[in-house]
Amino acid sequence: MANENMNTAETIDEAAENIETAEVVNETTDVSDSESGALQQQYDELNNRFLRMAAEYDNFRKRSRAERDGVHAEAVAYAVKALLTTVDNLSRALAQPTEDAAYKQGIEMTYNQMIESFACLGVTEIPAEPGTSFDPNLHNAVMHIDDDTQGENVITEVFQKGFQLDDKVIRYAMVKVAN
């Protein structure tokens, strides 16, 4: 690709020199219109090749940026997946009763710091509270119950929180669904 670019650049330079030479020759002597037309045609062809090459480079640059952004999102998702078990364990520890308030406060601070770190990376918790509507794009129904007091496809219990990065689900929320 680099050699083609060099060759094209050299060819464009040669065509420009030929046109300049043709202009000088035109001024000093009579050059036939066919020679001038041939040089103009060569110039137009090289200019067209140059424009196509510039467009191709612009497309390459855009494609590279999109790939780089995709790789970054995948890396963040991979790192968050590795840390989700720690977040789950901290959440379970917070749910347990304890006599030591300082211990509970330490766990709570660690849990909140993990959630804040996720937020800085663009990772958010998938909303899945009891009483909300079930969405198969965000939730994973692992249990189903028949309950006339609940509405159709309503979440009754959340077993595990789900997380997403922008619109990409990292982990689905595991829930129990009624009806």
Disulfide bonds with the S-S distance in Angstrom:
none
